[in-house]
C-alpha cells in the first residue's frame, strides 16, 4: 500500500502559505507523489503539526456481521489511529 500523511484543511492551508505553493503541490507531497527537497520539508512540517503517517488510504479493520441480531461490529487493531 501507498504511504500518506493525513492532515486537516487548516494544516494544508498553513503549509501552502508557509512554502508559497499550491494545494496540489501540498497534496503531492503528503501523498508521496514527489520527493523533492520542498516535498520532504512539507512532510516534515505536516508531521510536526500533528499529521498522521499511514501505510494506506484506510486503516485496516475487522468487521463482523451478526445477521440474527442485525448488527455489525467493526474494530481497528490495537495501536491504529
Secondary structure, DSSP 8 states (H G I E B T S, - for coil): ---EEE--HHHHHHHHHHHT--HHHHHHHHTTS--SHHHHHHHHHHHHTT-EEESSSS--EEEEEETTTTEEEEEE-TT--
